[in-house]
Amino acid sequence: MTGRWHLLTTRRLSLPALAALAAGALAALTSGPASAAASPQVINAVLSSVSCLAANDCMAVGSFFGQIRGTSIFQTFPIAEHWNGSAWTVLPTPAPRHPGGGELLVSVSCTSGTSCMAVGQTQVVVPPGVTIQHPFAESWNGTKWRIVPTPKMAHTGATLNGVSCTSASDCMAVGNVGTPQNDTMFTLAERWNGTAWAVVGTPQTPGGTALNSVSCTSPSACMAAGFANFNNGTGDSLSLAEQWNGAAWQRRATPSPGSGDVFGGVACTSASACIAVGGHRTQNRNDVTLAEQWDGTGWKVLASPNPRGFGVAGMGGVSCPAAAACMGVGSWTDPTGESSFNLAEAWNGTSWAILRTPSPGSTNNELSGVSCTSPSSCMAVGDFIGLGNGMTLAESWNGTTWSVVKTPRP
C-alpha cells in the first residue's frame, strides 16, 4: 500500500471518490486474505475522522475489514471509538450485511456528548463484480449508534465524504454522486433537520468533481471543499470551494497554484474565516502540500512547508480552534514512495510550521483527521501498517509534542 495522499493526487481521483485521505484506506481494507477464519477476525482497520468536545471527550469513526460472524464471508464494517481522556473504547455500530462490500464511516461531527452524526458509504457488490456506493449515516444519542436513512438518489452511485453539525437538529453533509463507474460526476450536499436528511442542490461543474469536507459555523454558514474538472488523462484537477448561506450553495473561486489541485479538509471559525488544506502538483510534477485562506471575500494561497527529502506530501484534515490557530494533518513519502510518514503542520495566523510527529508503522503511516479544542489540545487519527496489517492510530497534541495514544482493535 502506498501513501494515501499519493493515491489521492495521482490515482485515486480517477476512482470513486470516497472521502479524501480517509477513504483512500480502502486499498488497505481490501488487501486482506481471501480465505476466512472460523471465528471473527479483523484484517485491517483505520480511523478516518475525529470530533472532540473537550480534551477528555472525543469520538472517532472509521472502518475495518473483517469476517461476518458465523460465516466464511468478509466485508467492510464501520468503527466508532470514544476517548474519555484516559483510554479509547470501541462502541458497537450497526452494519447491514453486504458480502464483499460493506459500510465505511469517514466523517463525524459532535455537538454534545449525546449528539454525534457520522457519514460515509455503503458498498454493495452486484454481478458481475460491480460495486455500487450509496450514502450512509449513523447517529449517536449518548448510549448507542443507530443507522439514519438517507434519501434515495436518482443516480446509482453516491457517497458522503464530510459532515458538520451546529446542533442536534442541524447538520450538513457533502460528497459526490454519479454512476457506479464514475460517481464523481456531480457534487452532493444533504441537510439534516433533526428528523430526516434531504438533498440540497449544489452548483455543478464539468468533469470529475467531489466535495471532500465541510465546516459549518451556523445553520446559514458552511464552507465545503474538494476538487473539480478532474481529467483522467493527465491527473489534473482544480481545487473547489462552495459556500452555503442558509438558502443556496455558491461556488467560490479558488486559486490553483499548480495542477492536480485538491482540497482534502476545511475548517472555519466564522463565515469570513476558513482554512482549507490539501495538495497540488508543481510544474516539475511533484506533489506538495496546499493551504488556502478564506477572508469572507476571496481565497488566497498560504505558503506551506514540505518535509525535507520528501517524495510526495499533502494534508487531508484540518481543525481551527481559533482563526489564528489551526492544525493540519496528512502524510508524506520518501523519494521512492515505498514508505510514508505522518505529517502535522501548525498555523499561527502568519505562517505554517511542520511539527515532529511519531510514525509507529514499519512502512506506512497516515493521519487522516484532526480535532482541536484549543491551540494546545488536539487529537489526530489515522492508521499505520504494523506486522503486515493496517491498524488504527491516534495521536494527541499537548501544545508542545505529539504522542501516540493506544487504540483498541475493533
KERO-547491 format. One line per field, with one value per residue (C-alpha): residue number from 1; x, y, z. Coordinates in nm, 3 decimals. Example, Ala and Ser with C-alpha at 12.3 -4.5 7.8 and 13.67 -1.06 7.14 Angstrom:
BEGIN
nuza = c(1; 2) $
east = c(1.230; 1.367) $
north = c(-0.450; -0.106) $
up = c(0.780; 0.714) $
//
This chain:
BEGIN
nuza = c(1; 2; 3; 4; 5; 6; 7; 8; 9; 10; 11; 12; 13; 14; 15; 16; 17; 18; 19; 20; 21; 22; 23; 24; 25; 26; 27; 28; 29; 30; 31; 32; 33; 34; 35; 36; 37; 38; 39; 40; 41; 42; 43; 44; 45; 46; 47; 48; 49; 50; 51; 52; 53; 54; 55; 56; 57; 58; 59; 60; 61; 62; 63; 64; 65; 66; 67; 68; 69; 70; 71; 72; 73; 74; 75; 76; 77; 78; 79; 80; 81; 82; 83; 84; 85; 86; 87; 88; 89; 90; 91; 92; 93; 94; 95; 96; 97; 98; 99; 100; 101; 102; 103; 104; 105; 106; 107; 108; 109; 110; 111; 112; 113; 114; 115; 116; 117; 118; 119; 120; 121; 122; 123; 124; 125; 126; 127; 128; 129; 130; 131; 132; 133; 134; 135; 136; 137; 138; 139; 140; 141; 142; 143; 144; 145; 146; 147; 148; 149; 150; 151; 152; 153; 154; 155; 156; 157; 158; 159; 160; 161; 162; 163; 164; 165; 166; 167; 168; 169; 170; 171; 172; 173; 174; 175; 176; 177; 178; 179; 180; 181; 182; 183; 184; 185; 186; 187; 188; 189; 190; 191; 192; 193; 194; 195; 196; 197; 198; 199; 200; 201; 202; 203; 204; 205; 206; 207; 208; 209; 210; 211; 212; 213; 214; 215; 216; 217; 218; 219; 220; 221; 222; 223; 224; 225; 226; 227; 228; 229; 230; 231; 232; 233; 234; 235; 236; 237; 238; 239; 240; 241; 242; 243; 244; 245; 246; 247; 248; 249; 250; 251; 252; 253; 254; 255; 256; 257; 258; 259; 260; 261; 262; 263; 264; 265; 266; 267; 268; 269; 270; 271; 272; 273; 274; 275; 276; 277; 278; 279; 280; 281; 282; 283; 284; 285; 286; 287; 288; 289; 290; 291; 292; 293; 294; 295; 296; 297; 298; 299; 300; 301; 302; 303; 304; 305; 306; 307; 308; 309; 310; 311; 312; 313; 314; 315; 316; 317; 318; 319; 320; 321; 322; 323; 324; 325; 326; 327; 328; 329; 330; 331; 332; 333; 334; 335; 336; 337; 338; 339; 340; 341; 342; 343; 344; 345; 346; 347; 348; 349; 350; 351; 352; 353; 354; 355; 356; 357; 358; 359; 360; 361; 362; 363; 364; 365; 366; 367; 368; 369; 370; 371; 372; 373; 374; 375; 376; 377; 378; 379; 380; 381; 382; 383; 384; 385; 386; 387; 388; 389; 390; 391; 392; 393; 394; 395; 396; 397; 398; 399; 400; 401; 402; 403; 404; 405; 406; 407; 408; 409; 410) $
east = c(0.000; 0.144; 0.087; -0.279; -0.203; -0.017; -0.328; -0.540; -0.335; -0.208; -0.457; -0.748; -0.929; -0.997; -1.166; -1.490; -1.410; -1.454; -1.352; -1.022; -0.745; -0.965; -1.131; -0.801; -0.757; -0.990; -0.678; -0.562; -0.905; -0.946; -0.598; -0.656; -0.656; -0.929; -0.993; -1.191; -1.106; -1.352; -1.401; -1.448; -1.124; -1.014; -0.775; -0.716; -0.857; -0.845; -0.979; -1.079; -1.221; -1.244; -1.460; -1.365; -1.590; -1.316; -0.967; -1.126; -1.421; -1.361; -1.548; -1.361; -1.500; -1.358; -1.384; -1.229; -1.217; -1.326; -1.543; -1.920; -1.986; -2.088; -1.995; -1.689; -1.764; -1.567; -1.684; -1.603; -1.755; -1.790; -1.593; -1.670; -1.443; -1.475; -1.192; -1.252; -0.918; -0.753; -0.843; -1.023; -1.325; -1.483; -1.857; -2.091; -2.204; -2.479; -2.365; -2.606; -2.465; -2.316; -2.081; -1.778; -1.880; -1.987; -2.010; -1.750; -1.778; -1.543; -1.650; -1.803; -1.929; -2.045; -2.228; -2.267; -2.197; -2.539; -2.536; -2.299; -2.356; -2.127; -2.145; -1.983; -2.095; -2.248; -2.083; -2.300; -2.137; -2.361; -2.282; -2.055; -1.841; -1.964; -1.958; -2.240; -2.194; -2.478; -2.472; -2.464; -2.525; -2.535; -2.625; -2.511; -2.750; -2.508; -2.597; -2.586; -2.529; -2.819; -2.849; -3.021; -3.186; -3.057; -3.254; -3.268; -3.058; -3.164; -2.815; -2.687; -2.352; -2.306; -2.111; -2.098; -1.743; -1.779; -2.026; -2.051; -2.321; -2.411; -2.675; -2.853; -3.111; -2.883; -2.608; -2.470; -2.306; -2.125; -1.994; -2.037; -2.282; -2.289; -2.274; -2.105; -1.825; -1.798; -1.959; -1.773; -1.997; -2.164; -2.117; -2.367; -2.497; -2.754; -2.900; -3.022; -3.310; -3.315; -3.563; -3.455; -3.190; -3.280; -3.074; -2.972; -2.884; -2.520; -2.355; -2.228; -1.903; -1.790; -1.554; -1.480; -1.584; -1.643; -1.679; -1.449; -1.508; -1.742; -1.731; -2.036; -2.029; -2.408; -2.709; -2.663; -2.284; -2.097; -1.792; -1.728; -1.407; -1.293; -1.188; -1.332; -1.251; -1.056; -0.900; -0.844; -0.579; -0.344; -0.443; -0.500; -0.781; -0.877; -0.941; -1.310; -1.487; -1.861; -2.033; -2.376; -2.567; -2.871; -3.063; -2.826; -2.476; -2.248; -1.911; -1.625; -1.324; -1.003; -0.651; -0.475; -0.100; -0.022; -0.207; -0.386; -0.507; -0.737; -0.869; -0.894; -1.013; -1.162; -1.220; -1.398; -1.418; -1.672; -1.842; -1.547; -1.259; -1.175; -0.864; -0.856; -0.573; -0.479; -0.216; -0.119; 0.126; 0.409; 0.546; 0.804; 0.520; 0.596; 0.300; 0.328; 0.116; -0.152; -0.316; -0.555; -0.737; -1.086; -1.139; -1.506; -1.427; -1.187; -0.945; -0.567; -0.280; -0.076; 0.282; 0.302; 0.626; 0.709; 0.932; 1.297; 1.374; 1.009; 0.874; 0.502; 0.335; -0.016; -0.266; -0.614; -0.753; -0.754; -0.900; -0.902; -0.988; -0.920; -0.873; -0.501; -0.457; -0.504; -0.364; -0.335; -0.252; -0.167; 0.131; 0.446; 0.652; 1.020; 1.156; 1.088; 0.725; 0.765; 0.733; 0.501; 0.517; 0.278; 0.264; 0.135; 0.161; 0.052; -0.079; -0.024; -0.206; 0.111; 0.288; 0.276; 0.535; 0.598; 0.570; 0.753; 0.508; 0.571; 0.523; 0.481; 0.432; 0.712; 0.635; 0.317; 0.165; -0.127; -0.306; -0.647; -0.843; -0.782; -0.990; -0.859; -1.039; -0.761; -0.422; -0.265; -0.508; -0.565; -0.642; -0.549; -0.647; -0.546; -0.375; -0.040; 0.099; 0.222; 0.325; 0.169; -0.177; -0.337; -0.403; -0.592; -0.385; -0.448; -0.205; -0.252; -0.102; -0.040; 0.087; 0.446; 0.463; 0.263; 0.243; 0.081; -0.231; -0.308; -0.628; -0.809; -0.870; -1.237) $
north = c(0.000; 0.335; 0.660; 0.759; 1.116; 0.969; 0.769; 1.080; 1.300; 1.057; 0.772; 0.789; 1.075; 0.855; 0.601; 0.653; 0.937; 0.803; 1.078; 1.239; 1.069; 0.867; 0.671; 0.602; 0.346; 0.120; -0.005; -0.142; -0.262; -0.480; -0.628; -0.893; -1.271; -1.413; -1.710; -1.672; -1.797; -1.999; -1.712; -1.336; -1.174; -0.817; -0.792; -0.417; -0.115; 0.264; 0.568; 0.833; 1.124; 1.258; 1.517; 1.644; 1.835; 1.859; 1.724; 1.425; 1.372; 1.269; 1.049; 0.884; 0.682; 0.466; 0.113; -0.231; -0.529; -0.849; -1.157; -1.169; -1.357; -1.718; -1.724; -1.753; -1.419; -1.098; -0.739; -0.388; -0.279; 0.068; 0.159; 0.412; 0.472; 0.712; 0.886; 0.973; 1.139; 0.816; 0.546; 0.473; 0.241; 0.068; 0.135; -0.108; 0.021; -0.137; -0.281; -0.442; -0.741; -0.663; -0.954; -0.835; -0.474; -0.322; 0.011; 0.279; 0.579; 0.852; 1.169; 1.255; 1.572; 1.600; 1.891; 1.730; 1.407; 1.284; 1.402; 1.295; 1.234; 1.017; 0.970; 0.758; 0.499; 0.157; -0.060; -0.323; -0.567; -0.678; -0.919; -0.918; -0.764; -0.404; -0.212; 0.038; 0.302; 0.464; 0.738; 0.602; 0.780; 0.686; 0.899; 0.874; 0.958; 0.915; 0.549; 0.383; 0.433; 0.382; 0.392; 0.704; 0.662; 0.887; 0.992; 0.754; 0.901; 0.945; 0.832; 0.487; 0.580; 0.827; 0.879; 1.125; 1.235; 1.502; 1.624; 1.926; 1.984; 2.304; 2.134; 1.803; 1.924; 2.081; 1.904; 1.945; 1.655; 1.672; 1.424; 1.323; 1.138; 0.972; 0.620; 0.310; 0.353; 0.729; 0.853; 1.186; 1.331; 1.582; 1.733; 1.630; 1.800; 1.675; 1.854; 1.702; 1.876; 1.652; 1.413; 1.337; 1.401; 1.596; 1.663; 2.027; 2.140; 2.235; 2.417; 2.169; 2.177; 1.965; 1.673; 1.469; 1.657; 1.595; 1.774; 1.608; 1.813; 2.073; 2.311; 2.498; 2.777; 2.828; 2.684; 2.960; 2.949; 2.647; 2.608; 2.287; 2.193; 1.932; 1.917; 1.980; 1.937; 1.618; 1.493; 1.118; 1.158; 1.391; 1.356; 1.732; 1.894; 2.226; 2.297; 2.352; 2.555; 2.606; 2.825; 2.779; 3.092; 2.918; 2.923; 2.810; 2.689; 2.914; 2.829; 3.048; 3.087; 2.937; 2.998; 2.696; 2.725; 2.417; 2.131; 1.844; 2.082; 1.922; 2.013; 1.730; 1.928; 2.262; 2.434; 2.763; 2.978; 3.216; 3.277; 3.500; 3.289; 2.944; 2.740; 2.463; 2.212; 1.954; 1.913; 2.012; 1.923; 2.162; 2.231; 1.962; 1.715; 1.698; 1.655; 1.908; 2.047; 2.308; 2.554; 2.839; 3.100; 3.248; 3.600; 3.644; 3.794; 3.558; 3.268; 3.311; 3.062; 3.034; 2.914; 2.568; 2.375; 2.020; 1.773; 1.764; 1.487; 1.409; 1.244; 1.324; 1.533; 1.652; 1.736; 1.589; 1.712; 2.046; 2.189; 2.554; 2.630; 2.997; 3.198; 3.228; 2.871; 2.572; 2.221; 2.035; 1.665; 1.424; 1.224; 1.232; 0.968; 0.911; 0.974; 0.613; 0.629; 0.296; 0.435; 0.703; 0.905; 1.116; 1.489; 1.768; 2.141; 2.430; 2.770; 3.066; 3.327; 3.422; 3.105; 2.725; 2.517; 2.142; 1.966; 1.649; 1.356; 0.992; 0.734; 0.393; 0.196; -0.002; 0.115; 0.324; 0.589; 0.828; 1.093; 1.139; 1.359; 1.602; 1.790; 2.063; 2.214; 2.470; 2.551; 2.322; 2.030; 1.825; 1.464; 1.319; 0.980; 0.760; 0.425; 0.256; -0.072; -0.296; -0.661; -0.663; -0.542; -0.199; -0.077; 0.219; 0.515; 0.807; 1.080; 1.368; 1.718; 1.897; 2.224; 2.103; 1.748; 1.484; 1.142; 0.812; 0.712; 0.341; 0.243; -0.091; -0.330; -0.337) $
up = c(0.000; -0.099; 0.088; 0.069; -0.036; -0.330; -0.414; -0.384; -0.612; -0.873; -0.893; -0.655; -0.822; -1.122; -0.892; -0.699; -0.460; -0.111; 0.120; 0.062; 0.252; 0.483; 0.210; 0.041; 0.318; 0.120; -0.054; 0.280; 0.387; 0.081; 0.074; 0.342; 0.295; 0.074; 0.299; 0.620; 0.965; 1.171; 1.418; 1.361; 1.256; 1.188; 0.895; 0.853; 1.033; 1.000; 1.187; 0.936; 1.137; 1.492; 1.668; 2.016; 2.254; 2.516; 2.575; 2.751; 2.517; 2.155; 1.908; 1.621; 1.331; 1.057; 0.922; 0.930; 0.700; 0.873; 0.878; 0.901; 1.225; 1.172; 0.806; 0.585; 0.416; 0.464; 0.429; 0.548; 0.881; 1.041; 1.355; 1.630; 1.928; 2.224; 2.413; 2.781; 2.845; 2.957; 2.706; 2.381; 2.392; 2.093; 2.061; 1.883; 1.543; 1.332; 0.998; 0.749; 0.565; 0.226; 0.144; -0.047; 0.016; 0.346; 0.523; 0.589; 0.822; 0.702; 0.886; 1.224; 1.394; 1.756; 1.919; 2.263; 2.445; 2.339; 1.979; 1.703; 1.333; 1.119; 0.743; 0.477; 0.230; 0.183; -0.080; -0.249; -0.490; -0.777; -1.060; -1.248; -0.974; -0.994; -0.665; -0.615; -0.347; -0.154; 0.114; 0.469; 0.802; 1.169; 1.473; 1.837; 2.121; 2.410; 2.452; 2.113; 1.741; 1.501; 1.124; 0.988; 0.645; 0.367; 0.056; -0.237; -0.516; -0.876; -0.975; -0.886; -0.728; -0.442; -0.121; 0.168; 0.246; 0.516; 0.778; 1.007; 1.270; 1.455; 1.672; 1.712; 1.462; 1.202; 1.006; 0.657; 0.474; 0.140; -0.113; -0.475; -0.695; -1.036; -1.175; -1.028; -1.282; -1.224; -0.904; -0.921; -1.192; -0.960; -0.617; -0.348; -0.033; 0.215; 0.518; 0.847; 1.030; 1.335; 1.178; 0.823; 0.559; 0.244; -0.069; -0.119; -0.471; -0.539; -0.832; -1.089; -1.284; -1.580; -1.536; -1.226; -0.914; -0.544; -0.212; 0.040; 0.355; 0.507; 0.804; 0.938; 1.197; 1.191; 1.007; 0.748; 0.714; 0.574; 0.353; 0.158; -0.019; -0.270; -0.635; -0.982; -1.350; -1.296; -1.619; -1.629; -1.897; -1.710; -1.346; -1.327; -1.130; -0.971; -0.607; -0.536; -0.266; -0.227; 0.035; 0.195; 0.305; 0.453; 0.126; -0.150; -0.230; -0.434; -0.583; -0.460; -0.689; -0.552; -0.683; -0.831; -0.775; -0.980; -1.143; -0.975; -0.704; -0.446; -0.102; 0.149; 0.452; 0.553; 0.889; 0.962; 1.273; 1.118; 0.785; 0.691; 0.824; 0.684; 0.614; 0.354; 0.311; 0.054; -0.213; -0.564; -0.835; -0.926; -1.273; -1.203; -1.139; -0.767; -0.530; -0.245; 0.038; -0.028; 0.213; 0.132; 0.343; 0.304; 0.442; 0.355; 0.016; -0.154; -0.121; -0.122; -0.118; 0.202; 0.181; 0.342; 0.401; 0.299; 0.487; 0.392; 0.145; 0.070; -0.241; -0.208; 0.066; 0.141; 0.414; 0.429; 0.760; 0.941; 1.264; 1.376; 1.740; 1.656; 1.337; 1.407; 1.534; 1.302; 1.284; 0.955; 0.925; 0.647; 0.529; 0.321; 0.145; 0.096; -0.258; -0.358; -0.249; -0.070; 0.284; 0.421; 0.741; 0.947; 0.883; 1.110; 1.047; 1.270; 1.151; 1.384; 1.178; 0.992; 0.881; 0.880; 1.065; 1.046; 1.383; 1.473; 1.474; 1.564; 1.287; 1.453; 1.133; 0.976; 0.622; 0.608; 0.832; 0.777; 0.981; 0.820; 1.062; 1.347; 1.603; 1.835; 2.134; 2.189; 2.034; 2.295; 2.275; 1.959; 1.875; 1.534; 1.395; 1.107; 1.059; 1.017; 0.891; 1.170; 1.128; 0.783; 0.891; 0.888; 1.243; 1.386; 1.505; 1.739; 1.842; 2.087; 2.088; 2.419; 2.276; 2.272; 2.142; 1.957; 2.119; 2.019; 2.214; 2.215; 2.035; 2.075; 1.791; 1.679) $
//
